[in-house]
């Protein structure tokens, strides 16, 4: 590895370049914010910004207690890793080819039910996309009570409340758009990509007037689509009683709540969520009339979404697999029905080697991110072929809005009357 320096609108930055000519800039600050403040985009820094270490993740429940192999996702994605946590978590990680100009960009939003995760877990790396000439970026954003609390006192102070984590993502998107040309990227070709809560986040951006015009395409897996039950959200006023109960257990007003130790904050929100029907929904995005401005039903009947191509999918053994599968199909078909841009749908049916869990929720991440070599599982030649194919599909989609390309199976756009999607399984990759 060697150190390299770039001059950007935000200032001079020093990153690392490996033997393959892939450069990485880790822990790049994009914003500042205090507790339950909307983020302020970071301005130019002085001196040389050292971008050689990943920045802190948002505080989350795992920050306060050790994880073990009993947690499936810990064993799969985090075992042996060390993370730092902070309320100041506004950092990007950028992977790019050493030589690129006007390269397309992926900004990836991690999943984790809006309660956990970060942009440098074991499955995250942009190396596979950098080899394809694409700049790949992950971002951290506020989670749980820090990212999705909503209180009338905050609305009175700031004019609105809630969705702080979504505003973090939007600020990251704006920072990328304003600075990526210095890294060799094209600010007019930024794809938002995410899985699970990350996919839900991407969809919120595609529907929000605040994010309009900032992205050229979107990739959503196991979370995006037309929701009937999964992914629905409350109006902001409907969450206030829940959050008042949480906060009143910790202090007597906004000044107390802003200063309470963060671990107590998470504990109190967790207790109240456990005692409340659908409690987790209160720790997620809300219809605030500012960022999120329409209901799921309005998505179906009005052209609220960005007029861009979409690539959607789910897994065979996903959470609520039939629900998530149908959500993705319906969203892709909606684009044709409303005369929008052709969009593409897939299902990941590959049973991962190493256990009998099948194609579980998040299993496609190793493949779509091209990071099989980091996984403990005994991956086969077929697994690497699947991953190479999916990375190629997504790379083509990011460049052109169409995943198809020379040497790849044919992937047809979603269309009315055709129930087929592109299926990846243990033996084939084809429309089924």
C-alpha positions as CSV (number, residue, x, y, z in Angstrom):
1,X,0.0,0.0,0.0
2,X,1.2,3.5,-0.7
3,X,-0.2,6.9,0.3
4,X,-1.7,9.2,-2.3
5,X,-3.0,12.8,-2.1
6,X,-5.9,14.4,-3.9
7,X,-7.0,18.0,-4.0
8,X,-10.8,18.4,-3.7
9,X,-13.2,21.3,-3.1
10,X,-13.3,20.2,0.5
11,X,-9.5,20.4,0.8
12,X,-6.4,18.2,0.4
13,X,-7.0,14.5,1.4
14,X,-4.5,11.7,1.8
15,X,-5.7,8.1,1.2
16,X,-4.1,4.7,0.3
17,X,-3.5,2.9,-3.0
18,X,-3.0,-0.9,-3.2
19,X,-1.0,-2.9,-5.7
20,X,-3.9,-3.2,-8.1
21,X,-4.3,0.5,-8.4
22,X,-7.4,0.7,-6.2
23,X,-7.5,3.8,-4.0
24,X,-9.4,4.1,-0.7
25,X,-10.3,7.1,1.3
26,X,-11.8,6.1,4.7
27,X,-13.5,8.1,7.3
28,X,-14.2,11.2,5.2
29,X,-16.3,13.7,7.2
30,X,-19.4,14.9,5.3
31,X,-21.4,16.6,8.1
32,X,-21.7,17.9,11.7
33,X,-24.7,17.7,14.0
34,X,-25.5,17.7,17.7
35,X,-28.1,15.3,19.2
36,X,-31.4,15.7,17.3
37,X,-30.0,18.5,15.2
38,X,-30.4,18.3,11.4
39,X,-27.0,17.9,9.8
40,X,-24.9,20.7,8.5
41,X,-22.7,19.7,5.5
42,X,-19.1,19.8,6.3
43,X,-17.2,22.7,4.7
44,X,-13.5,22.8,3.7
45,X,-10.9,21.6,6.1
46,X,-7.5,23.0,6.8
47,X,-4.3,21.1,6.1
48,X,-4.2,17.5,4.9
49,X,-7.2,15.3,5.8
50,X,-5.9,11.8,6.8
51,X,-8.3,9.3,5.3
52,X,-6.6,6.1,6.4
53,X,-9.0,4.8,9.1
54,X,-12.8,4.1,9.1
55,X,-14.8,6.6,11.1
56,X,-17.0,5.8,14.1
57,X,-20.4,4.1,13.5
58,X,-23.5,5.5,15.0
59,X,-24.2,4.3,18.5
60,X,-26.4,1.3,18.5
61,X,-27.4,-1.5,20.9
62,X,-24.3,-3.6,20.1
63,X,-22.1,-0.8,21.2
64,X,-23.1,-1.5,24.8
65,X,-22.8,-5.2,25.0
66,X,-20.5,-7.9,23.5
67,X,-21.8,-10.0,20.7
68,X,-21.4,-13.7,20.4
69,X,-21.7,-16.5,17.8
70,X,-25.3,-17.0,19.0
71,X,-26.1,-13.9,16.9
72,X,-26.3,-15.2,13.3
73,X,-25.4,-11.8,11.7
74,X,-22.5,-11.3,14.0
75,X,-20.9,-14.6,13.0
76,X,-21.7,-13.8,9.3
77,X,-20.6,-10.2,9.0
78,X,-18.8,-8.9,12.1
79,X,-16.9,-11.7,13.9
80,X,-13.3,-10.7,14.5
81,X,-14.0,-7.1,13.5
82,X,-13.5,-4.1,15.8
83,X,-15.8,-1.0,15.6
84,X,-15.9,2.4,17.3
85,X,-19.1,4.2,18.0
86,X,-20.1,7.8,18.5
87,X,-22.9,10.3,18.2
88,X,-20.5,12.0,15.7
89,X,-20.7,9.4,13.0
90,X,-20.9,11.4,9.8
91,X,-18.3,9.7,7.7
92,X,-18.0,8.3,4.2
93,X,-15.7,5.6,2.8
94,X,-14.6,5.9,-0.9
95,X,-13.1,3.3,-3.2
96,X,-12.0,4.3,-6.7
97,X,-9.8,3.3,-9.6
98,X,-6.4,5.1,-9.5
99,X,-7.1,6.5,-12.9
100,X,-10.6,7.5,-13.7
101,X,-12.5,10.5,-15.2
102,X,-16.3,11.0,-15.2
103,X,-16.7,7.6,-13.6
104,X,-20.2,6.5,-12.5
105,X,-20.7,6.4,-8.7
106,X,-22.5,4.2,-6.3
107,X,-23.5,5.6,-2.9
108,X,-24.4,2.6,-0.7
109,X,-26.7,2.9,2.3
110,X,-26.3,0.0,4.7
111,X,-29.2,-1.9,6.3
112,X,-29.9,-3.0,9.8
113,X,-33.6,-2.2,10.5
114,X,-32.6,1.5,11.1
115,X,-31.2,0.2,14.4
116,X,-27.7,-1.1,13.5
117,X,-24.9,-1.5,11.0
118,X,-22.2,0.7,9.5
119,X,-20.5,1.2,6.2
120,X,-17.4,-0.9,7.0
121,X,-18.7,-4.2,8.1
122,X,-16.9,-7.3,6.8
123,X,-18.9,-7.6,3.6
124,X,-18.4,-3.9,2.6
125,X,-15.6,-3.1,0.1
126,X,-15.7,-1.2,-3.1
127,X,-12.8,-3.1,-4.7
128,X,-15.0,-5.2,-7.1
129,X,-16.7,-2.1,-8.5
130,X,-13.4,-0.1,-8.7
131,X,-12.1,-2.8,-10.9
132,X,-15.1,-2.1,-13.2
133,X,-14.2,1.6,-13.3
134,X,-16.9,2.6,-10.8
135,X,-16.4,4.7,-7.6
136,X,-18.1,3.0,-4.7
137,X,-19.0,4.8,-1.5
138,X,-20.5,3.8,1.9
139,X,-21.8,6.1,4.6
140,X,-22.6,6.0,8.2
141,X,-25.8,7.7,9.5
142,X,-27.6,8.1,12.8
143,X,-29.6,5.0,14.0
144,X,-32.3,4.1,16.5
145,X,-33.2,6.8,19.0
146,X,-30.5,9.1,17.6
147,X,-31.7,8.9,14.1
148,X,-35.5,8.6,14.4
149,X,-36.7,10.2,17.6
150,X,-39.5,12.8,17.0
151,X,-40.8,15.2,19.6
152,X,-43.1,18.2,19.6
153,X,-40.4,20.2,21.5
154,X,-38.0,19.5,18.6
155,X,-40.6,20.5,16.1
156,X,-41.2,23.8,18.0
157,X,-37.4,24.4,18.1
158,X,-36.6,23.5,14.4
159,X,-39.9,23.7,12.5
160,X,-40.1,20.0,12.1
161,X,-38.8,16.8,13.7
162,X,-37.9,13.2,12.9
163,X,-36.0,11.3,10.1
164,X,-32.6,12.6,11.2
165,X,-30.9,9.5,9.8
166,X,-32.5,10.2,6.4
167,X,-31.3,13.8,6.4
168,X,-27.8,12.4,7.2
169,X,-27.9,10.3,4.1
170,X,-29.2,13.3,2.0
171,X,-26.3,15.4,3.3
172,X,-23.8,12.6,2.3
173,X,-25.4,12.5,-1.1
174,X,-25.0,16.3,-1.5
175,X,-21.4,16.1,-0.3
176,X,-20.7,13.4,-2.9
177,X,-22.3,15.3,-5.7
178,X,-20.3,18.5,-4.9
179,X,-16.9,16.8,-4.4
180,X,-16.8,13.6,-6.5
181,X,-15.5,15.2,-9.6
182,X,-12.2,15.7,-7.8
183,X,-12.1,11.9,-7.2
184,X,-12.7,11.3,-10.9
185,X,-16.4,10.8,-10.6
186,X,-19.4,12.0,-12.6
187,X,-21.9,14.0,-10.3
188,X,-24.6,13.4,-12.9
189,X,-24.3,9.6,-12.6
190,X,-24.8,8.7,-8.9
191,X,-26.7,5.5,-8.2
192,X,-28.2,5.0,-4.7
193,X,-27.9,1.4,-3.6
194,X,-29.1,-0.3,-0.5
195,X,-30.4,-3.4,1.2
196,X,-33.1,-4.0,3.8
197,X,-33.4,-0.7,5.7
198,X,-30.9,0.7,3.2
199,X,-33.3,-0.2,0.4
200,X,-36.2,1.4,2.2
201,X,-33.9,4.5,2.7
202,X,-33.1,4.6,-1.0
203,X,-36.8,4.4,-1.8
204,X,-37.6,7.3,0.5
205,X,-35.0,9.4,-1.4
206,X,-36.5,8.4,-4.7
207,X,-39.9,9.7,-3.4
208,X,-38.7,12.8,-1.6
209,X,-38.7,16.2,-3.1
210,X,-35.6,17.0,-1.1
211,X,-33.5,14.3,-2.9
212,X,-35.0,14.9,-6.4
213,X,-32.4,15.2,-9.2
214,X,-29.5,13.9,-7.1
215,X,-29.5,10.3,-8.3
216,X,-29.5,8.7,-11.8
217,X,-30.7,5.2,-10.9
218,X,-31.5,3.1,-7.8
219,X,-30.7,-0.5,-6.6
220,X,-32.9,-1.8,-3.8
221,X,-32.8,-5.4,-2.4
222,X,-35.0,-6.9,0.3
223,X,-36.8,-3.7,1.4
224,X,-37.8,-1.6,-1.5
225,X,-41.2,-1.8,-3.3
226,X,-44.9,-1.2,-2.8
227,X,-45.6,-2.0,0.9
228,X,-48.9,-3.4,2.2
229,X,-47.7,-4.1,5.7
230,X,-43.9,-4.3,5.8
231,X,-42.2,-0.9,5.7
232,X,-45.3,1.2,6.4
233,X,-44.8,4.2,8.6
234,X,-46.6,6.5,11.1
235,X,-47.3,10.1,10.7
236,X,-45.0,12.1,12.9
237,X,-47.7,13.2,15.3
238,X,-48.7,9.6,15.9
239,X,-45.2,8.9,17.4
240,X,-45.1,11.7,19.9
241,X,-46.9,9.9,22.8
242,X,-44.3,7.0,22.4
243,X,-41.4,9.4,22.5
244,X,-42.7,11.4,25.4
245,X,-43.0,8.3,27.5
246,X,-39.4,7.4,26.6
247,X,-38.1,10.9,27.4
248,X,-40.1,11.5,30.5
249,X,-38.4,8.5,32.1
250,X,-35.1,10.2,31.6
251,X,-35.7,13.9,32.5
252,X,-38.0,16.8,32.7
253,X,-37.6,18.5,29.4
254,X,-35.5,19.0,26.3
255,X,-32.5,20.3,28.1
256,X,-32.3,17.0,30.2
257,X,-33.0,14.8,27.2
258,X,-30.2,16.4,25.2
259,X,-27.7,15.6,27.9
260,X,-28.7,12.2,29.1
261,X,-26.0,9.5,28.6
262,X,-26.5,7.8,25.3
263,X,-26.6,4.3,26.8
264,X,-29.5,5.3,29.0
265,X,-31.2,6.8,25.9
266,X,-31.0,3.5,24.0
267,X,-32.1,1.5,27.0
268,X,-35.2,3.6,27.6
269,X,-36.2,3.5,24.0
270,X,-35.7,-0.2,23.9
271,X,-37.8,-0.8,27.0
272,X,-40.7,1.3,25.6
273,X,-40.5,-0.4,22.2
274,X,-40.6,-3.8,23.9
275,X,-43.8,-2.9,25.8
276,X,-45.5,-1.3,22.8
277,X,-47.3,-3.0,20.0
278,X,-45.3,-2.6,16.8
279,X,-42.8,-0.7,18.9
280,X,-40.0,-1.0,16.4
281,X,-42.0,1.1,14.0
282,X,-41.5,4.2,16.3
283,X,-37.8,3.9,15.8
284,X,-38.0,4.2,12.0
285,X,-38.8,6.9,9.4
286,X,-42.0,8.9,9.8
287,X,-44.3,10.8,7.5
288,X,-43.0,14.2,8.5
289,X,-44.3,16.3,5.5
290,X,-40.8,17.5,4.8
291,X,-38.7,14.6,3.8
292,X,-41.4,11.9,3.5
293,X,-44.5,13.5,2.0
294,X,-46.7,10.7,0.7
295,X,-48.2,7.5,1.9
296,X,-47.7,4.0,0.5
297,X,-51.1,4.2,-1.2
298,X,-50.2,7.5,-2.9
299,X,-47.1,5.8,-4.3
300,X,-49.4,3.4,-6.2
301,X,-51.7,6.1,-7.6
302,X,-49.5,9.1,-8.2
303,X,-46.2,9.5,-10.0
304,X,-44.3,10.6,-7.0
305,X,-41.1,8.6,-7.6
306,X,-38.0,9.8,-9.4
307,X,-38.1,9.1,-13.1
308,X,-35.0,6.9,-13.1
309,X,-34.4,3.1,-13.7
310,X,-34.8,0.8,-10.8
311,X,-33.2,-2.6,-10.1
312,X,-35.1,-4.5,-7.4
313,X,-34.8,-7.9,-5.8
314,X,-35.3,-10.2,-2.7
315,X,-34.1,-13.6,-1.6
316,X,-35.8,-17.0,-1.5
317,X,-35.8,-17.3,2.3
318,X,-36.1,-13.6,3.0
319,X,-38.0,-12.1,6.0
320,X,-41.6,-12.3,4.8
321,X,-40.2,-13.6,1.6
322,X,-43.5,-13.6,-0.4
323,X,-44.2,-10.0,0.8
324,X,-40.8,-8.7,-0.1
325,X,-40.8,-10.5,-3.4
326,X,-44.1,-9.1,-4.4
327,X,-43.2,-5.6,-3.2
328,X,-40.2,-5.6,-5.5
329,X,-42.2,-7.0,-8.5
330,X,-45.0,-4.5,-8.0
331,X,-42.6,-1.5,-7.9
332,X,-40.8,-2.6,-11.1
333,X,-44.1,-3.2,-12.9
334,X,-45.4,0.2,-11.7
335,X,-42.7,1.9,-13.7
336,X,-44.1,0.4,-16.9
337,X,-47.7,1.0,-15.9
338,X,-47.0,4.7,-15.3
339,X,-44.9,5.1,-18.4
340,X,-41.7,5.6,-16.5
341,X,-38.2,4.2,-17.1
342,X,-37.9,0.4,-17.7
343,X,-36.9,-1.4,-14.5
344,X,-35.6,-4.8,-13.6
345,X,-36.5,-7.4,-10.9
346,X,-34.6,-10.4,-9.6
347,X,-34.8,-13.1,-7.0
348,X,-31.7,-14.6,-5.3
349,X,-32.4,-18.3,-4.7
350,X,-28.8,-19.6,-4.2
351,X,-28.6,-21.7,-1.1
352,X,-25.3,-20.5,0.5
353,X,-22.8,-23.3,1.2
354,X,-21.7,-24.0,4.8
355,X,-25.0,-24.5,6.5
356,X,-28.7,-25.2,5.8
357,X,-30.0,-21.7,6.1
358,X,-30.7,-21.3,2.4
359,X,-30.9,-17.9,0.8
360,X,-31.6,-16.0,4.0
361,X,-32.2,-12.2,4.4
362,X,-29.0,-10.4,3.4
363,X,-27.3,-13.5,1.9
364,X,-27.0,-11.8,-1.5
365,X,-24.7,-9.1,-0.1
366,X,-21.6,-11.2,-0.4
367,X,-22.4,-11.6,-4.1
368,X,-23.7,-8.1,-5.0
369,X,-20.7,-6.5,-3.3
370,X,-18.2,-8.9,-4.7
371,X,-16.7,-9.8,-1.3
372,X,-16.9,-13.6,-1.2
373,X,-13.2,-13.8,-0.3
374,X,-14.0,-12.2,3.1
375,X,-16.6,-14.8,3.9
376,X,-16.1,-17.9,6.2
377,X,-18.2,-20.1,3.9
378,X,-16.7,-22.7,1.6
379,X,-17.6,-20.8,-1.6
380,X,-17.4,-22.7,-4.9
381,X,-16.6,-21.8,-8.4
382,X,-20.4,-21.4,-9.0
383,X,-20.6,-18.8,-6.2
384,X,-17.8,-16.8,-7.7
385,X,-19.5,-16.9,-11.1
386,X,-22.7,-15.7,-9.6
387,X,-20.9,-12.8,-7.9
388,X,-19.0,-11.8,-11.0
389,X,-22.2,-11.9,-13.0
390,X,-24.2,-9.8,-10.4
391,X,-21.4,-7.2,-10.1
392,X,-21.2,-7.0,-13.9
393,X,-25.0,-6.5,-14.1
394,X,-25.0,-3.8,-11.5
395,X,-22.0,-2.1,-13.1
396,X,-23.8,-2.0,-16.4
397,X,-26.9,-0.7,-14.8
398,X,-25.0,2.1,-13.0
399,X,-23.5,3.2,-16.3
400,X,-26.5,2.9,-18.6
401,X,-29.7,2.1,-16.7
402,X,-29.7,-1.3,-18.3
403,X,-27.9,-4.4,-16.6
404,X,-27.4,-6.3,-19.9
405,X,-24.1,-6.6,-21.6
406,X,-21.8,-8.8,-23.6
407,X,-21.2,-12.3,-22.2
408,X,-24.0,-12.0,-19.6
409,X,-27.4,-13.8,-19.5
410,X,-30.3,-11.8,-20.8
411,X,-32.2,-9.9,-18.2
412,X,-35.5,-8.5,-19.4
413,X,-37.2,-5.5,-18.0
414,X,-40.4,-6.0,-16.0
415,X,-43.6,-5.8,-18.1
416,X,-47.3,-6.4,-17.6
417,X,-48.4,-10.0,-18.1
418,X,-44.9,-11.4,-17.8
419,X,-44.5,-12.9,-14.3
420,X,-40.8,-13.9,-14.9
421,X,-37.9,-12.3,-13.0
422,X,-34.2,-12.9,-13.3
423,X,-33.6,-15.9,-10.9
424,X,-30.2,-16.9,-9.5
425,X,-30.2,-20.4,-8.0
426,X,-28.0,-23.4,-7.3
427,X,-27.7,-24.3,-11.0
428,X,-28.8,-21.4,-13.3
429,X,-29.0,-17.7,-13.8
430,X,-31.9,-16.9,-16.1
431,X,-35.4,-15.4,-16.5
432,X,-37.9,-17.7,-14.8
